[in-house]
Amino acid sequence: MITKEQYRAYEGVRRSGVCNMFDWEAIQSVHPKLTDAILGEIMRTYRELVRQYDPKRNKELEKAGR
């Protein structure tokens, strides 16, 4: 299970735009605690995590029809 802290770490990297989010080595160079297993689970369950941990972003995605 992905924790709120792990989700926020991932989102911090994603929102910063410093690397391609499919380049796990680059993500890990920015945030080493995001292991391959954690990144894989975040990517598989991203929408669910947004609903759970980020209500504002969830509303934005719903408005955009995603």
N, C-alpha and C positions, 0 to 999 in steps of 0.2 A: 504494500500500500504506500502510495506517495503521500508524504507529509506536506503540510501547508508551506513549511520552510523550503522543501525541495522544489515545490511548484513555483514559489516566489523567486528562488534562485534561477530557475529556468526562464521564467518570465523576465527577470532582470537582464539576463543575457540577450534574450530575444528582442526586448524593447530597445536595448542599447544599439542594436544593429552592428555590433563589432565583428560578427562572424555569421557565416552560413549555418543555419540551424540543422542542416543535415551533415555538417562536418563535426562529428562528435569530438575529435581531438582538439579542434579549435575551441569548442564549448568548454571542454575540460581544462584547457589552458587558462581560461578565464575563471572557471569555477570547478576546481579539481574534485570536489565532493560529489559531483554529478557523474556517477559511474555509468558504464555502458548499460547495465541492468536498469538503473533509474531512468536514464534517457529513453530507453526502449519502452518502458512502461508509461512514461509521460507521453510519448508520441502515440502509443496505442490508445490511451485513455484521455487524451487532451481535452476533448469536449466535456467529458464528465468532470474533469478537474476544474475547468473553468466554471462550470455550474456550481461546484462545491465550494471553491475557494475565492472566486472573483465575480461576484454578482454584477458589478458595473460592466465588466467586459462581456459577461453573458448577455446582458441587455443589448449591448452594442452589436453583438453577433446575431442575436435574434432579429434586430431591426434590419440588419443587412441580409437576412434570409439565410444565414449559414447554420 
